[in-house]
């Protein structure tokens, strides 16, 4: 069964990559956005540029993705 964060990210169109360590990386659909979410066991690390910023629970990671998904769609409407 797929992680709920990954399932939601894929549904919203984010780029999801499984790494060799079997952890996930989520990237923005917009290449100019310099953030990514990297899975670390049951948490998600928000990385901006190449600097880790926050350690998020799954629900917080989904809220972060929702905000960026909604913001992206509002700009394109």
JOTA-V911149 format. One record per residue. RES is the residue in three letters. PHI is phi as a letter, one per 20 degrees, with the letter a starting at -180 (none if undefined). PSI is psi in degrees with one decimal (* if undefined). D_FIRST is the distance of its C-alpha to the first C-alpha in whole Angstrom. Layout:
# JOTA-V911149
res->(RES/RES)
phi->(PHI/PHI)
psi->(PSI/PSI)
d_first->(D_FIRST/D_FIRST)
This chain:
# JOTA-V911149
res->(UNK/UNK/UNK/UNK/UNK/UNK/UNK/UNK/UNK/UNK/UNK/UNK/UNK/UNK/UNK/UNK/UNK/UNK/UNK/UNK/UNK/UNK/UNK/UNK/UNK/UNK/UNK/UNK/UNK/UNK/UNK/UNK/UNK/UNK/UNK/UNK/UNK/UNK/UNK/UNK/UNK/UNK/UNK/UNK/UNK/UNK/UNK/UNK/UNK/UNK/UNK/UNK/UNK/UNK/UNK/UNK/UNK/UNK/UNK/UNK/UNK/UNK/UNK/UNK/UNK/UNK/UNK/UNK/UNK/UNK/UNK/UNK/UNK/UNK/UNK/UNK/UNK)
phi->(none/f/g/g/f/f/g/f/f/f/f/e/n/f/e/d/c/e/e/g/e/m/e/d/c/d/c/f/f/e/f/f/e/d/d/b/d/d/f/c/l/e/d/c/d/e/d/d/m/c/d/f/d/c/d/d/f/g/f/f/f/f/f/f/f/f/f/f/f/f/f/f/f/f/f/e/e)
psi->(136.9/143.3/137.5/-33.6/-44.3/-44.0/-47.3/-42.2/-43.6/-41.0/-37.9/-3.9/12.4/156.5/121.4/125.9/130.1/127.9/169.2/-31.1/7.1/19.2/164.8/153.6/130.3/128.9/154.6/153.4/-20.2/115.4/-21.7/-10.8/126.8/29.4/158.9/155.1/126.5/127.9/136.1/93.4/-115.7/9.8/168.9/130.2/122.2/121.9/124.9/126.5/-120.0/21.8/118.1/135.6/-49.9/151.9/119.6/146.2/165.4/-44.5/-34.4/-37.5/-41.6/-40.8/-41.0/-48.3/-40.2/-43.6/-44.8/-33.8/-48.5/-44.5/-42.6/-42.1/-31.1/-36.3/-28.6/-4.8/*)
d_first->(0/4/7/9/12/10/9/13/15/14/15/18/19/19/18/15/16/14/17/18/17/14/14/14/17/17/21/23/24/27/29/31/29/29/26/22/20/19/16/18/15/15/17/18/21/23/26/29/31/30/30/28/28/26/23/21/18/15/17/20/18/17/21/22/20/21/25/25/23/26/29/28/28/31/33/33/34)
